[in-house]
Amino acid sequence: MLLQPALATTSTLIQFLITSYFTNITSVLIVYDGDAAIKGKHSLQYDYMEAVQQAFHNQSQHGIIIALQWINVKYFKDMRKYENEDDYADQEFKETMLKTVNMVTEGFITILRNTSSFLHARYYATRYTTLRLKDKIYLFLCEKENPTEFLASEVLQFYPHHLMVTPSSEPEQDLANGNKSNVNGRHKDNNCNEPTMMEEKQQQTSRISTKQTCDNHNENFTLLLENISMKATREFASHSSSVNATSLANQKAENINFELWTQKYVGAEGNLDAILLDTFQAGNMAFAKNVELYPNKLQNMQQRVMRVSSLTYLPYVKTDYVSPGKGNVDEIDSKAPKKTMLFQGSEADLLRIFCEIKNCSIRLQAYGPDFWGSIWDNGSSEGSVSDIYEQRTEVVIGCIYNWYPDLWETSQFIAKSAITVMGPGPTQYARWRTNIMPFSTGLWICLFPTLIMCSLTFHFVKYTAWRCMKRRPSKKADGLKSYEKAMLEVFAVFIQQPSVDTVLKRNASRVFLAFLLCATITLENTYSGQLKSILTMPLFNDPIDTVEKWSKTDWKWAAPSIVWIGTINKSNISKEQSLAAKFEIRDHDYMYNASFRNDYGLGVERLYSGYLNVGKYITMPAVETKVIFKDDLYVDWTHAAAIRGWPIMPVLDEHILLCLQSGIYLYWERLANYRFMDGKLQEVLVKIAYNRKHKSPPQRLSIDHISGPLFILLFGYLTAFVVFLIETFTNRLQQRIQKN
């Protein structure tokens, strides 16, 4: 059956649009109003539906399988009551849209009397969807909607790749200047950025048709989606034959031109303005201008404003207010003087260069040092992350982790950030321990029993000698006093001192003391040599330089913000739980004083470039006696965070990946570290972190080194004095007892 002019024009235009722009995507969602499509007074809605179905059917005939999903809005109750109100879509429509886009959906086609209902439902799905694939293309087939009003919607800022098709309100006019062309041969226009000829599209379709069909997964997916919408499709088909005659009878004899509109999106002002891209002439099936119908608005954004929130956290970002014209970005207040913000740092440079390449301008909302802020369960928020949550800005950057994955969208990772702790260094052993430190605890435990056993053996040898000579031991050798004398004689040998009046008349005594003397010479020389080393070379305790060791102490550690433990705050690893429980939020003054304490730690960060990032509260005098953990408390990756559905995120990801692959980001980080950090302090920190710090040289002996022996001497004198007092008291008590 021959098509009427209007239907032929509609079919030709939509066939061209789908062939040119929808054949490279895998799935399309079609949202339509079944009631409007089957009524004669809305014949254009019916033409749209017929043309869309025929276009996708033609693609399948050429072997191009595109998964189709259908939503008929007539099944949603109370849908029509929102047509003239601000709330355009009911909750059921929103939930259905959410479930649909959680599947892989790349293209959208709408055939509605009120397309704004779709926009609000689509934005609801964007806010709450789990799948975060960016939509590639939108096609709005409209009938009576005003382009200037519809395209002024701020929701379309999230979906810049869209095209609105609407019947022209102007009568058909002859094309001026001989600019006549049909869809089989489009001319290049001076205003066209990327002219596309219909013939090229048809050749492309022909080439695509020679490809094999999609794999079984896509076929099964298509069958699933067709089953979902089977009810709506059967109902529409049941009315098509009866309505077709009525619809065609109501067509006007004159041809219908179609206008193709889009939102401006780019530019410093007027982003919500409607732009008439082209007009499709029904008389000769020609485009008036032959421009690209889906221009790449993200390639050159023509000074479009990007609202950014950030803070000061070196070396990632540094935000300063400067005199007008001295800065490199504008303040977020549009009425403020130009170039009043200085935006520097490794991640700041990354974002600024991106805007230079894409020709967009940054308006910065600056926050104080370390003021990332928080978002609480009750919906309240503060700090730089609050701007994203409240949508006052588009993107936040500055050592941002993926703290709130359900509330915002994160970019490709930028830099590796490892959090560790700088704690007290090992301390020298107490001076009073000097005399016992040459020998280990085990050796001392063995030494004292050996001394007692040698004394008993020597006492036995002496007693046996008296018995062998058939003499009775003298009273001096009797009992406990004889053993005390033997112990003193053996102890004198141990410390290489001459014995008292020991008479060695028996060979056994001589042999025993000879071998004991040889053993004690070695023992005393070993003790003396080790004691000299201890006196001149500092000896320290074992350092607390791992997360495991620190978790077993009761020491606290601090940082300026709660975000330092945001990654491990809900960890189920015991040592991470212990470190998180010992964490404190402190101001810079407190941490400066705490940096000199021997029982407190401070958070530091290992940068992607290998340097260590510390706050201004850590100074050179404080780090001389500090240690940095050999391991990391945790490792995370920094990102740029944006509002859900931010359309620029894929382009920013490509830029980040290019900067990482080329190594330019490492250059920016090292440059920022050189500009803003203390170079000498960095050298010391790197040496401490990698255990390259020089050991202390030998020391000259001072009174402190012999404080241990002096302590023993003092202790001995005090003990002797106490014994003297006890003996004196005992003697006087005995004398009084005897007198009585």
C-alpha positions, 0 to 999 in steps of 0.5 A: 500500500502506498504511503501518504506524504506525511507518513512517507516523510516521517518514515524516511526521516526516522529510517535515516536517523536510526540507520545513521545513529542507532546501529552502533549501540546494543540496546534501545528503550522505546517509551510511547503512549499507546492511547495516543498512538491508536487515536486518529486525532493523534495521527503523527504519534501513530506514524512515529510508531509505525516508522520506528518499528519499520526502521528496526525491522529493516535493521534486523533484516540486515543482520543488525540485532538491537535489543529493544525494550518497550514501555507503554505509559498508558498502563501507569495509573494517574499518569494524565493528571500530571500533564499540567503540573510540575510533577510530570511522572508518577512513582510507578513510572519512575520505578519502572524506568529504574528497573529498565535502565539497570539493564544495559540500555544505551539508546532512548526513543520517546513517542509521547504527548508530554516528553517531560514526564520521561525526563523526570523519570529518567533523572530519577533512575539516574539518581538511584540506578546501580548500573552507571553506564552513560547513555549514548543517544536520545531521540525525542519524537514530539508532536505539539511540544514547544522546543524552546520550553521543552529543551529549557529543562535543566534535566537535559544537562545530564543527557547532552546527546539528544535530538528533538523532532517536531513538525514544523509550524512554518509552511514549506519554502523553497531552499535558497541559493540552490541548496537542494539535496535529497537524503540520497546525497547531502551537501556539505554546508559551511555551518556544518562541523561534520557533514554526513551524506545519506549515501554514505550512511546507506553504504555503511548499512550495506557493509554492516548487513554483511556482518554475522548476527550477534552472539546467542547472548544478545539474541536471548536478551532480545527475546527476553525484552520482547516477551516483557513488552509482548502485551503492549505490542499485541494490543497496538497491532490489534488496532493497527489495521482498523486505525490505519484507514482512519489515520490516513484519511485524516492526513492533510494533503500538504506535506509536513516539514520536520524541525530538528532541535537540540539544547545548546549545552555549550557556551558561557551563557544560555546553556538551556537555549534551544538550537534549531539544527536543521529542517527536513523538507518533505517536498524533496526529502532534503535537509536544509543545512546538512549539519551533524544532527548529534554534534559532540558537545563535549569536544569543545564546550565553548567556555561552559562553566564547570562548578568545582569544589575543592580544599587545601591538601598538599600536594594534591590541591592548594586553593588561595584567594588572590588579587583580581587577575592574579589567579588562574580560575574564577570564584564560584560567585559569578559576580566576583572579580575575574581570576581571584582564585589560585588553584594549584597542585597535582590534581588541580593541574590535572583538572585545569589542563582538562578544561583548557583542552575541552575549552571550559572554565572553572568556577571554584568553591574553596574550603579550608585545609583538610575540610573534606567534610562528611555526609550523615545518615540523617541527610545533613552534610558539611565540607567540600563533599556536601557540595556534591551531595546538595548539587551546588557543584558538579565535581569535587577533587582533592585526594577524594576516596570512594567514601559514598559510592551510593551518593556520587559518581567517581572517576578513573583512579588518579593516584595511589595513596597509602596511609601509615603512621609516624610514631616514636622512635626506639629509646635508649635503655635505662642507664641503670641497666648498663651492668646487666645488659652485657649478658642476656637474661638467660645467661644471667639465670645460668650464671647464678646457679653455676656460682652456687654449684661451684661454691658447694663443690669447692666447699666439699673438696675442702671438707674432703681434704681435711678428712683425708688428712685425718684431721678434724676441720677447724672451727673456721670450716664448720657449718655455714661460715665455712660455706660462706668463705668458699662462696666468697673465694669462688666469687673472687675467681669469677671477677678475676680477683685474688682469693683470700687465705685459701690454702691449696694443699690437695691436688683436687682443689688445685685442679678445680680452681685451675679449670674454674679460673680458665672458664672465668677468664673467658667469661670476664673478658666477654663481659668486659668487652660487651660492657665497653661497647654498651658504654660507648655505642647507644643501644635502643629498644625494639622499634614499634614500626608495624601496624601489628606492633602498634595494635598491641600498645595503648598508644594513640595516633591522630590526624586532622580529619575523620577521612583518614580512617574512612576506608577502615572505619567499618573493617572486620580486620582486628588490627585495623579495628584496633588502629581505628579505635585509637585514632583521634581528630586533633588540631594542628597545634595539638599535633605539633606538640604531640610530635615531640612525645614518645607515646603518640603517633601522627598519620602520614601518607605515602604518595604515588611518586614515592614521597611522604606527605606530612602536615605543617605540624611535623617539623624537622626537630620532631622527626629526628627520633621518629620511625615510620611504619614499614607497612601501610595501614591501608592503600586506596586510590584518589578520584574525582567525585561528581554528581550522579549522571555527570555526562562529562565523566567519561571524557574526564576518565580518558584524560586521566588515563592519558595523563597516567600513561604518559607519566605527566601526573607523576611530574605534576605531583613531584613538581607540587611536592617541590613547590609546597613541601620542605625539601630537607624534611622530605629527604629525612622522611624518605631515609626514615621510611626506607631505614636509610638513617645513619646510625649514631657514632661512638660517644665519649663517656660521661657521668651518665654512662657510669650511672649504672655502677654508681647506682649499684654502689649507692644501693650497696652502701644503703643496704650495708647501712641498713644491715649495720643498723639491724646488727646494732639493734640486735646486739643491744637487744641481746645485751638487755636480755642478758642483763635481765 
